[in-house]
Amino acid sequence: MGVDALKTKGGNSETIKHLVNRAHWHGLTVAGHLGSGYRGTTNSIMAIDLGIDRVEHILGGFVLDSTQYAYPVWNNVDTTSQDFKRTMQYYLDHDVYFDATINAPVYFTTLKDGFDYWEDEKSMFTDYVRNLLPPRSEQEGSDLMDGLYHAMRRSTKAFYDAGGGDLITLGTDAPTHGYFVAGFGAHREMHTMVMAGIPEAAVLKIATQNSANAIGKGSLLGSIETGKLADLYVVKGNPLDDITNTRNVKLVMKSGQVYNPQKLLEQVKGNIGPASPSEVNSWFKYPELEQKAAEIKNNEK
């Protein structure tokens, strides 16, 4: 049905075991939003033993306490501790990818690091979506999410320094509900990684080749090479001097065809999301996939 990869969120070890086995049988990869082991969640060490391909948000592992939720413990992570070093080594020994999503907590806080607008993202949502939430300036702070953001920054940098640079991938985990669009979040994540101390050249590789490798698409995507898909974009300015130059997109190429990025954005404006309450339920459905599933079911009969 066109699925390239799967993700489990909060799954117990039995669920993850069967998901990983079945996904691998189909040649697919599995990522996990995992926990500490508390209340039926699965710690990253157990998930790695079960064959998971990528872990999202926090490295977790030996640092966490199975009698407590993961994030409050991770917020105080000591990147010089033996438990943290053992955790990093487990990832390295098993070649498991880590999708850092450092900027994800900022969506739920009043932090501003790297969260400026360079395009009018909000204008791309329908009026209905934009009016669902109050102005972001009225959003309340969150000590938990503020702490998580800083813990993610220092732990991702420590993993990079320990030799995990080829295993870090780019993700946004952006809740697209009227403030930000996930595609722009990718540029914010690159900026955040640089602010954490990871070199610009390494961040570009994380955002491209590493991420393609992580979903088993490294032979098709991730770099400009003969035989790969002709998907790329051209920017003004050198990202190696200033990573925010990735935001200055001047040309987009998809499947070898060239597009004007501003015209692409203009086509989107005002169209993302339901236009009224009556459209909410249908907006989250995928008719094409439902039709394909029905065809497969009929063929099996």
C-alpha positions in Angstrom: 0.0 0.0 0.0 3.0 2.3 -0.3 4.0 2.3 3.3 7.8 2.8 3.7 8.2 2.6 7.5 6.2 2.2 10.7 6.3 3.7 14.1 5.1 2.5 17.5 4.2 4.8 20.3 4.0 3.5 23.8 3.9 -0.1 22.7 4.6 -2.9 25.1 7.4 -5.4 24.4 5.1 -8.0 23.0 3.5 -5.5 20.5 6.9 -4.3 19.4 8.3 -7.8 19.0 5.5 -8.7 16.5 5.5 -5.4 14.8 9.3 -5.5 14.2 9.2 -9.2 13.0 6.3 -8.5 10.6 7.7 -5.2 9.3 11.1 -6.7 8.7 9.4 -9.6 6.8 8.1 -6.9 4.4 11.4 -5.2 4.2 10.2 -2.2 6.3 11.8 -0.4 9.2 10.3 0.4 12.6 10.8 3.5 14.8 9.6 3.8 18.4 8.4 6.5 20.7 9.4 4.5 23.8 9.3 4.8 27.6 11.1 3.7 30.7 9.3 0.4 31.1 6.9 2.1 33.5 3.2 1.1 33.1 3.8 -1.3 30.2 6.0 0.8 28.1 9.2 -0.5 26.6 12.7 0.8 27.4 14.9 1.4 24.4 17.3 -1.4 25.5 14.6 -3.9 25.3 13.3 -2.5 22.0 16.9 -2.7 20.6 17.1 -6.4 21.7 13.8 -6.9 19.8 15.3 -5.5 16.6 13.8 -2.0 16.4 15.6 0.1 13.8 15.2 3.7 15.2 14.4 5.3 18.5 12.8 8.7 18.7 13.0 11.7 21.1 15.3 10.4 23.9 18.0 7.7 24.0 16.5 6.4 27.3 18.1 3.1 28.2 20.0 2.4 31.4 19.5 6.0 32.6 15.8 5.6 33.1 13.9 4.1 36.1 11.1 1.6 35.3 9.1 2.9 38.3 8.9 6.4 36.9 7.8 8.2 33.7 10.7 8.7 31.2 10.8 12.5 30.7 11.1 13.8 34.3 14.1 11.4 34.7 15.6 12.2 31.4 15.5 15.9 32.1 18.2 15.4 34.7 20.3 13.1 32.5 24.1 13.3 33.3 25.8 12.7 30.0 29.1 11.8 31.8 27.5 9.0 33.8 28.3 5.4 33.2 24.6 4.5 32.6 24.4 7.1 29.8 27.7 5.9 28.3 26.4 2.3 28.4 23.2 3.4 26.7 25.1 5.2 23.9 27.3 2.2 23.4 24.3 -0.1 23.0 23.1 2.0 20.1 26.5 2.0 18.5 27.0 -1.7 18.9 23.6 -2.5 17.4 23.7 0.2 14.7 20.3 1.7 15.8 19.3 5.1 14.6 18.3 7.9 16.9 15.7 10.5 15.7 16.5 13.4 18.1 13.5 15.7 17.5 15.2 18.3 19.7 12.8 21.1 18.8 9.7 19.1 19.5 9.2 20.2 23.1 9.4 23.9 22.0 6.0 23.5 20.4 4.6 23.1 23.9 6.6 25.8 25.7 7.3 29.5 25.6 10.9 28.9 24.5 12.0 30.8 21.4 15.3 29.2 20.5 15.3 29.0 16.7 11.6 29.4 16.4 11.3 32.5 14.3 9.2 32.7 11.2 10.8 33.3 7.8 7.6 32.5 5.9 4.0 33.1 6.9 3.3 29.5 7.9 0.1 30.3 9.6 -1.4 31.7 6.4 -1.2 28.2 4.9 -3.8 26.9 7.2 -7.5 27.4 6.7 -9.2 30.2 8.7 -11.0 27.6 10.7 -7.7 26.0 11.8 -6.1 29.3 12.6 -9.0 30.3 14.8 -8.9 27.0 16.8 -6.1 28.1 19.1 -5.2 31.4 20.9 -2.2 33.4 19.8 1.0 31.5 20.6 2.1 34.5 22.7 -0.6 33.5 25.2 0.8 29.9 25.5 1.9 29.0 29.0 5.4 27.8 29.8 6.2 24.2 30.8 9.0 23.3 33.1 8.8 19.7 32.0 9.1 20.6 28.3 11.7 23.3 28.8 13.9 20.8 30.7 13.3 18.2 28.0 14.5 20.5 25.3 17.8 21.2 27.0 18.2 17.6 27.9 17.7 16.6 24.3 20.3 19.2 23.2 23.0 18.0 25.5 22.3 14.3 25.1 22.2 14.4 21.3 25.5 16.3 21.2 27.0 13.7 23.6 25.9 10.9 21.3 27.4 12.7 18.3 30.7 13.2 20.2 30.7 9.5 21.1 30.7 8.5 17.5 27.0 8.4 16.8 27.0 11.0 14.0 26.1 8.5 11.3 23.1 7.2 13.3 21.4 10.5 14.1 18.5 11.4 11.9 16.3 14.5 11.5 12.7 14.5 12.7 10.3 17.3 13.8 7.4 15.5 15.5 5.6 18.8 14.8 2.0 19.0 15.8 0.6 20.7 12.8 -2.4 22.5 14.4 -2.2 26.1 13.2 1.2 27.5 14.4 3.8 25.7 12.4 4.2 23.4 9.4 6.3 20.3 9.7 8.4 21.0 6.6 9.6 24.3 8.1 10.3 22.4 11.3 13.0 20.4 9.5 14.9 23.7 9.1 14.4 24.6 12.7 15.7 21.2 13.8 18.9 21.7 11.8 19.3 25.1 13.4 18.7 23.5 16.9 21.3 20.9 16.2 23.9 23.5 15.3 23.0 25.5 18.4 23.6 22.2 20.4 27.2 22.2 19.0 27.0 19.7 16.1 28.9 21.0 13.0 26.9 22.3 10.1 28.3 19.7 7.6 27.3 16.9 10.0 23.9 18.4 10.4 23.3 18.5 6.6 24.3 14.8 6.4 21.9 14.0 9.3 19.1 15.7 7.5 19.7 14.0 4.2 21.7 10.8 3.8 21.4 9.6 7.4 17.6 10.0 7.4 17.3 8.2 4.0 19.5 5.3 5.3 17.3 5.0 8.4 14.2 4.1 6.4 16.1 1.9 4.0 16.1 4.4 1.1 19.7 5.4 1.1 20.3 4.0 -2.4 17.5 6.3 -3.8 17.6 9.4 -1.6 19.9 11.5 0.5 22.6 12.7 -1.8 23.1 13.9 -5.4 24.4 10.9 -7.3 23.9 9.1 -10.6 21.1 6.6 -10.2 19.3 8.3 -7.4 16.0 10.2 -7.6 16.4 13.7 -8.9 14.8 15.4 -5.9 16.7 18.4 -4.5 16.4 22.1 -3.7 18.9 24.9 -4.3 19.4 27.7 -1.7 21.0 31.1 -1.7 23.9 31.3 0.7 26.2 28.6 2.2 24.7 26.5 4.9 28.2 25.6 6.1 28.7 29.2 7.1 25.2 29.7 8.5 22.8 26.7 8.7 19.8 29.0 8.4 20.7 29.5 4.8 18.8 26.3 4.1 15.7 28.4 4.5 16.6 30.5 1.5 15.1 28.1 -1.1 15.3 29.4 -4.7 14.6 26.3 -6.7 12.9 22.9 -6.1 13.4 19.8 -8.2 11.1 16.8 -7.9 11.6 13.8 -10.2 13.8 16.0 -12.4 11.1 18.7 -12.9 11.9 22.2 -11.7 9.5 24.2 -9.6 9.4 27.8 -8.2 9.2 27.4 -4.4 7.2 30.6 -3.9 4.6 29.5 -6.4 4.3 26.2 -4.6 3.7 28.0 -1.3 1.1 30.2 -2.8 -0.9 27.2 -4.0 -0.9 25.9 -0.4 -2.0 29.1 1.4 -5.3 28.8 3.1 -5.7 25.2 2.2 -4.2 23.1 5.0 -6.8 21.6 7.3 -10.6 21.4 7.5 -12.4 24.6 6.5 -15.3 24.0 8.9 -16.4 21.7 11.8 -18.3 19.5 9.3 -15.0 18.6 7.5 -13.0 17.6 10.6 -13.8 13.9 10.5 -13.3 13.5 6.8 -10.0 15.5 6.8 -8.3 12.7 8.8 -9.4 10.0 6.5 -7.5 8.8 3.4 -9.9 7.7 0.7 -7.2 6.4 -1.6 -5.8 4.1 1.1 -9.3 2.9 2.1 -10.0 2.1 -1.5 -6.7 0.3 -1.9 -7.4 -1.7 1.3 -10.8 -2.7 0.0 -9.3 -3.9 -3.3 -6.7 -6.0 -1.5 -9.4 -7.5 0.7 -11.5 -8.4 -2.3 -8.6 -9.9 -4.1 -7.8 -12.1 -1.1 -11.4 -13.4 -1.2 
